[in-house]
């Protein structure tokens, strides 16, 4: 058994919503306004200039059929545009929520990185710098040179003592 047309339209991925969005998107274009204006102009010109027997919406009746067609079009356009706008509002709400969550994650990441930078700065205060290492190496080199001089002086003194002992013997 087939279901009626209207329930089928509302099922499966919200076809009516997509249809209303396509309709609203089409009505919001300059081409729609140009086409509608051309349609109305042709309608008015034909029904004003054609022989009275060929007119289907005579000027004498103030273009009643055109008025009814435009009213019908407006009566369907307004709810479809509102439906499309409601769907867009729903998408915007979802997007805003996703943006808020992304902003919260970015804030948390930024705060974490700021804490890490502060920790690194504090740790860098305890790290030896190049200047400190150079000064320590210079001090060690001077101490080694002084020891070498002291050792050389002791060796020279020992050699002199040995030489003097050997000469006495």
GULO-516420 format. One record per residue (C-alpha): x, y, z; chain. Coordinates in Angstrom, 3 decimals. Layout:
% residues N
REC        px        py        pz  unit
REC         X         Y         Z     A
...
***
This chain:
% residues 169
REC        px        py        pz  unit
REC     0.000     0.000     0.000     A
REC     1.357     3.421    -0.947     A
REC     1.596     6.206     1.562     A
REC     0.126     9.605     0.766     A
REC     2.331    12.165    -1.001     A
REC     2.728    14.540     1.951     A
REC     4.159    12.032     4.506     A
REC     6.584    10.758     1.873     A
REC     7.734    14.321     1.280     A
REC     8.494    14.787     4.971     A
REC    10.405    11.528     5.337     A
REC    13.917    10.538     4.278     A
REC    16.411    13.241     5.174     A
REC    13.806    15.968     5.476     A
REC    13.016    16.366     1.771     A
REC    10.527    19.150     2.420     A
REC    13.165    21.142     4.242     A
REC    15.634    20.704     1.399     A
REC    12.915    21.589    -1.117     A
REC    12.033    24.745     0.819     A
REC    15.691    25.746     1.020     A
REC    16.112    25.264    -2.721     A
REC    12.925    27.268    -3.320     A
REC    14.052    30.081    -1.000     A
REC    17.533    30.048    -2.534     A
REC    15.985    30.334    -6.008     A
REC    13.648    33.146    -4.986     A
REC    16.531    35.095    -3.519     A
REC    18.392    35.450    -6.824     A
REC    18.371    38.393    -9.206     A
REC    17.401    36.005   -12.013     A
REC    14.167    35.148   -10.218     A
REC    13.306    38.840    -9.927     A
REC    14.168    39.449   -13.582     A
REC    12.164    36.386   -14.675     A
REC     9.187    37.290   -12.504     A
REC     9.263    40.882   -13.772     A
REC     9.434    39.663   -17.378     A
REC     6.527    37.260   -16.728     A
REC     4.378    40.038   -15.230     A
REC     5.271    42.488   -18.030     A
REC     4.444    39.945   -20.746     A
REC     1.198    39.088   -18.917     A
REC     0.183    42.744   -18.638     A
REC     1.181    43.654   -22.199     A
REC    -0.602    40.655   -23.714     A
REC    -3.775    41.097   -21.718     A
REC    -3.786    44.838   -22.411     A
REC    -3.084    44.767   -26.157     A
REC    -4.539    41.454   -27.356     A
REC    -8.054    41.391   -28.830     A
REC   -10.690    41.141   -26.109     A
REC   -11.682    37.610   -27.164     A
REC    -8.028    36.394   -26.858     A
REC    -7.423    37.908   -23.424     A
REC    -7.524    35.385   -20.563     A
REC    -7.153    38.015   -17.821     A
REC    -8.713    41.202   -19.167     A
REC    -7.625    44.644   -18.061     A
REC   -11.246    45.524   -17.504     A
REC   -11.341    43.060   -14.594     A
REC    -8.096    44.555   -13.149     A
REC    -6.010    41.465   -13.975     A
REC    -7.768    39.308   -11.382     A
REC    -6.047    36.083   -12.459     A
REC    -2.582    37.680   -12.217     A
REC    -3.452    38.961    -8.750     A
REC    -4.569    35.494    -7.685     A
REC    -1.425    33.853    -9.104     A
REC     0.860    36.340    -7.354     A
REC    -1.087    35.928    -4.090     A
REC    -0.832    32.142    -4.353     A
REC     2.881    32.370    -5.043     A
REC     3.350    34.686    -2.036     A
REC     1.257    32.454     0.234     A
REC     3.531    29.502    -0.524     A
REC     6.746    31.503    -0.591     A
REC     6.463    32.970     2.896     A
REC     6.150    29.659     4.820     A
REC     8.806    27.977     2.683     A
REC    11.209    30.845     3.291     A
REC    10.475    30.658     7.027     A
REC    11.087    26.896     7.007     A
REC    14.392    27.408     5.205     A
REC    15.302    30.139     7.694     A
REC    14.494    27.851    10.640     A
REC    16.703    25.119     9.193     A
REC    19.495    27.656     8.730     A
REC    19.037    28.795    12.342     A
REC    19.397    25.168    13.467     A
REC    22.609    24.797    11.461     A
REC    23.883    28.084    12.858     A
REC    23.200    26.883    16.423     A
REC    25.171    23.702    15.779     A
REC    28.004    25.717    14.230     A
REC    28.039    28.135    17.175     A
REC    28.231    25.212    19.605     A
REC    31.105    23.683    17.650     A
REC    32.873    27.059    17.565     A
REC    32.391    27.420    21.346     A
REC    33.844    23.958    21.957     A
REC    36.766    24.709    19.638     A
REC    37.376    28.001    21.460     A
REC    37.366    26.198    24.821     A
REC    39.904    23.663    23.514     A
REC    42.064    26.472    22.130     A
REC    41.912    28.294    25.462     A
REC    42.865    25.126    27.353     A
REC    45.728    24.468    24.928     A
REC    46.914    28.062    25.237     A
REC    46.826    27.937    29.037     A
REC    48.741    24.624    28.999     A
REC    51.381    26.067    26.671     A
REC    51.684    29.199    28.825     A
REC    52.283    27.031    31.897     A
REC    54.891    25.031    29.986     A
REC    56.679    28.210    28.875     A
REC    56.761    29.468    32.474     A
REC    58.133    26.100    33.630     A
REC    60.808    26.239    30.938     A
REC    61.772    29.768    31.936     A
REC    62.097    28.702    35.559     A
REC    64.138    25.671    34.539     A
REC    66.372    27.842    32.353     A
REC    67.370    29.884    35.401     A
REC    69.135    26.768    36.763     A
REC    70.813    25.901    33.455     A
REC    74.413    26.917    32.902     A
REC    74.853    29.567    30.245     A
REC    77.729    29.756    27.751     A
REC    79.332    32.623    29.659     A
REC    79.194    30.676    32.919     A
REC    80.760    27.627    31.265     A
REC    83.513    29.753    29.660     A
REC    84.360    31.367    32.999     A
REC    84.508    27.945    34.716     A
REC    86.714    26.536    31.945     A
REC    89.059    29.555    32.148     A
REC    89.322    29.117    35.917     A
REC    90.107    25.389    35.471     A
REC    92.669    26.177    32.769     A
REC    94.367    28.749    35.016     A
REC    94.397    26.255    37.871     A
REC    95.921    23.576    35.603     A
REC    98.535    26.019    34.338     A
REC    99.366    27.002    37.921     A
REC    99.683    23.303    38.868     A
REC   101.895    22.704    35.845     A
REC   104.091    25.613    36.904     A
REC   104.162    24.312    40.484     A
REC   104.978    20.807    39.242     A
REC   107.666    22.202    36.950     A
REC   109.125    24.190    39.855     A
REC   109.037    21.116    42.131     A
REC   110.607    18.971    39.413     A
REC   113.311    21.578    38.857     A
REC   113.954    21.793    42.600     A
REC   114.112    17.997    42.843     A
REC   116.459    17.858    39.880     A
REC   118.672    20.509    41.469     A
REC   118.685    18.576    44.759     A
REC   119.568    15.344    42.928     A
REC   122.323    17.082    41.035     A
REC   123.708    18.562    44.243     A
REC   123.542    15.166    45.997     A
REC   125.278    13.501    43.082     A
REC   128.048    16.074    43.118     A
REC   128.646    15.550    46.834     A
REC   128.929    11.874    46.430     A
***
